[in-house]
Amino acid sequence: MPTIGSTLRLSANRVPERTALIFGDVRYTYRELDQAADRLAGWLAEQGLRKGDRLAMFSPSSDRFVVTMYAAHRIGAIFVPINPASSAPELDYILRDSGSTFLTFAPALSPVVDAASKNGLPDDLQLLALGPVDGHRDLFALVADRPATPIDDTVTESDNAHILYTSGTTGKPKGALFDHRRVMSTALAVITTCGIKDADRLLHVAPLYHAAELCILLIPGTLVGATHVVHAGFDPVKVLDNLEAERITMFFGVPTMFQFLLRLPDLGERDLSAWRTGLFGAAPMPPHAVEQLVTTLPNVNFIQLAGQTEAGPSGIFCDRDQVRERPDASGRQAVVLTEVRIVDPDGNDIAAGSTGEMLLRGETIMKEYWNKPEATADTIVDGWLHTGDICRLDEDGYITIVDRLKDMIITGGRNVYSIEVEGAVAAHPNVVDAAVVGRPHEEFGESIVAFVTLVDGATLDLDEVRAFVGERISHYKLPHEFIVVESIPRNPSGKILKRDLRESLAYVTR
């Protein structure tokens, strides 16, 4: 099986003059991208980066992010992408936990790097900026005049490739370790499941440090010789402009991105005839938003993906027809090379109509949590990854993620799944976004608290919400409290930071 670094070489040999990467005004052909990776790999090797060493990347998405990742893989180093929104203590934690010896970072993030340095980063850590910044070496200026000489490629599929840190919504993030075989298995599974084709044009808006964008689009796309159009962040107007101007054929977005696109008044008037496939996942999409999406863009094949970082991020999916048939479901079958089970607390397969935990097994599942054998043993049991997702298995075989195990609310002795309540609240025409958590309650165990953001100028109160939601879900699931906020806290992959909301309740009176 090819390694991550070798896929770039293969495409450069096959389609050298095809545009490989577009970032703003910067464009690379596959030959140029391959040569840029060689130049950088040779220099990093001279500085002491070796196979198995960890190179951390602290940057928003950019062309230099991509070049540096492929250079690291040419050497056989383990690539450690870090959320660019991380604070200095969070950055320090991941660098120490991963044992990284190189940190590459965007110039704009140098204040965070400097703050972490003042508190004492590891002595053997080399700091390299991805552009000019005072007080740091400019990595790309250092290699600008180097010859693009390939280094000896001794990397094999069994060598470790990535440490992808979980979002850490409940505590310190854990590093999911993958070798090249696992990463390339995910690439092949996605190519087959989602239909990525030779010469596709892929729009990258979700952050490349995250498993979804990195492993579902970038790496598979390079394998087939796709053109990557990379954005540093999400701007719905710019996304729509690029979908049209760059003749994008495939785009992955988290649900909130699609919901912002749907609010653009000229969405239906643009020439989006090249756009063949839309992928959404990483967080639940309210059913009403899915229905609006497929109605507004009837010629786009929408595919829903539901997985997690530890799975590669493989999991389950709904194809175009299934998305239209069941906009409320999370998946109908496992992604290629993956098996799925829904089990009860004793590990037995549940009957249709019941709920249980989703387990995944296959070629894409992580090797382990980096340096955390106990957490690994708790999560991977007899080869099955315990996802922590509570799912309902319907009679027709559809699987719907209804909550995380840790987020389920128990009120009056009954289980309430927050995702179901969120979908019902979010369907209200005055609601832009919604999140539901439990607050400890002396009598009922927990009360149901709905946080919402409202359409500009709109008003809404608890009685109105309960009346609206009561037409859609059972009475015991109705919110007991209603709090209007400016925004719902989410991580870059779109997942609601419910820990932050629960903590905020300590400062909110009933």
C-alpha positions, 0 to 999 in steps of 0.5 A: 500500500502507498504511504502518505508521502508517496501518493504525492510523488505518484500523482506528480509523476502521473499528472505533473502539470495539473494544478494540485493546490490553490491558496489565494493567489498561490498555485502549485502544479503537482510537480511544483508541490512535489518539489516543494515537499522535497526541498523542505524534507531535505532541510528538515532531515539536515536539522535532525528530523528522523523517522518516528520523530514528531513534527507539530503543526500549529497553523490555520489551513494554508499551502504551507501547511500542506507542503510541510505535512508532506515533507514530514511524511517523506522523512517518516516523521509523525505529523501532529496537527494542533488546533490553531485556536489553542491557548499557550497552556493547551499548546504546551500540553500537546507538545509535551504529550506528543514529545514533539521535537519540531514546532512549525507555526503560522506567523500570526500565532507567534504570540501564543508560541512566545507565551508558551516559550516564556513558561518553558517549552521543552529544551530540544524543541525547534521552533520554525515559523511558516513565514517572516516573524520577528525572533523566529526562523522563517522555514520557507525562506531557509529552503527557498534556494535549495535543490528539490532533491528527493531524500531516500524514502524508507517509509513503510505502511507500518510506520506511524504517520499521525497523532490526531488529538481529540477535540477534548470537549470533556477534558484533556485531549488524547492523541489518536495514533495512526500508521500509514496503512490506517490512514491510506485505508481511510483514503481508499474507503472514502474514495469508494464510499464518496466517489472521489474521482481523478481530476476532481476539484475539492474545496477545503474550508473545514480546518486541515488540522482536523481529522475530517478534512485531512483524512477525508478530502486532502489525503484521498484527493492527492492520491487521485490527483485532485485539485485542492482549493484551500481556505484559511477559514470559513466565509460563506460568501467566499465559499459560494464564490469559489464553488462557482469560480473554481468549478468545485466538484466536491465540498465537505462542510460541518452542518453550520457551514451549510446552514450559513450557505443556505442563508445567502440570498443568491445561492440558487442563482449561481452557476454551481453545475460543476458541484457534484457531491456535498459531504456533511458530518462531524456534528448533527445536522437538524433534519429541517436543515437537511430537507432545505439543503436537498431542496435548494440544491437538488442537483448535488449528491449530498452524503452524510458521514458520521464517525469520529477521530479515533475511527480514522474518522470512518464510521457510518453514512447515508448516500444521496437517496438515503439522505433524502428519504431519512433526513433525520438519520445519521447513517444506513450502513458502515463506510467501506472497510468498516463494520458497525454494531449497536450494543446494549451495556452488556455488549449484546446487539440490540433489537431494532427499535432500541438504543445502544452504543455504536461500536466500530471495527475495521482497517481505519481504526486507530492503533492506540491513544498515544502513551495512554494504554489504560484509555486505549484498553477502555476504548478498544475492546476485542478489536471494537472501538467503543465510540460513546455515541448512543444510537437508535436502530430503526426497523428499516435499518437506519441508525440515528445518533441521539446523544453522547453517553456523557450527554444523556439527560436523566429527568424523572427517571427517563432518558432524554437524548439532547440531540433529539431536543436540539433538533426540535428546538432548532426547527423553530423559525426564530431559532438560528442555533440550539444546544440542550444540556442537563442541570442537576435538580434535587427532585427530578435528577436533572432539568432540561436546559435549552440554549438558543441563538435567535434570528436578528430582531426575533423574540421567543420565550419558554412557553412558546418553545415548549408549545412548538417543541411539544408538537414534535417530541414527547412532553417529558422531553420538553425544555424546563429552562430557556436561555438566549445567548449570542452564540452556541460554543462549538469547536472547529469541527462543529461539535457543541462544547456542552462542558462550557454550557454546563459550567455557565449554568453556575452563573445563570439564575433559574 
